[in-house]
């Protein structure tokens, strides 16, 4: 939404807020390649250089671990992720699609060998056939990662899908000593409900963002999750009011009919995001018909036997 251009003031406020409400981890940004993402175009939090992180922490480190997201195919991880002894980062979260699993496994091993906690976050699981899903979970269970994440990338899962996949992760990954995480998107206004479902199914890690901040429809609101977990919501509400809400007014994430359509059709939100940037008189029915046609073409190209395992 903003090319990772967050002010130091905002990042520090979120850091302090996370410590005050008792977050175990704060993801401070990406560890992505400067060869792919130009520093002239993207802010510091696309790269999370150790010097930038140190500037936020200052001489008053708080009691919250820091994590970064490293995307398969977009990260120079062998050089940009330093040995843990040289970095304030605690957890490296490796994000990948199924087709990138080989690289993700190598990234996880690299980070683990350097001394970090490591997660592998499988994106777009909603697109996988049952056979591919089970194959990927089996491979993840044997990886070097400490945590295995289910990513509701397109916001298309219902609670029943989360429950089924969490059951598979528990059965296959838990015996190998892996912890389990869940990350929801809010296309169908179910991010909070799905996160609660994951917690009830035994998830160890639950992702959320202050004010639901996130691309497109956004994510599970931290303040909602804190209330559900019985924690004090005041620090989160204070930070949302002062730092996050002004950004939302400008950047405009959150539920919209275009994101709902993308969620129902199990599609990437890029087309919905483009629709949202059009003039106010853009026709939502035209967008729906075009999206549905694209979905029909995708099914035809893949063959109906390749439809996702959790298709409705």
KANOR-V122297 format. One line per field, one symbol per residue. burial: I if it has 24 or more other ideal C-beta (glycine too) atoms within 12 Angstrom, else O. A space follows every 10 residues. Layout:
# KANOR-V122297
burial: ???
This chain:
# KANOR-V122297
burial: IOOIOIOOOI IIIIIIIIII IOIIIIIIII IIIOOOIOOO OOIIIIIIII OIIOOIIOOO OIOIIIIIII IIIIIOIOOI IIOOOOIIII IIIIIIIIOI IOIIIIIIII IIOIOIIIII IIIIIIIIOO OIIIOIIOII IOIIIIIIII IIIIIIIIIO IIIIIIIIII OIIOOOOIII IIIIIIIIII IIIIIIIIIO IIIIIIIIII IIIIIIIIII IIIIIIOOIO OOIOIIIOII OOIIIOIIOO IIIIIIIIII IIIIIIIIIO IIIOIIOOOO OOOOOOIIOI IOOOIOOOOO OOOOOOOIII OO
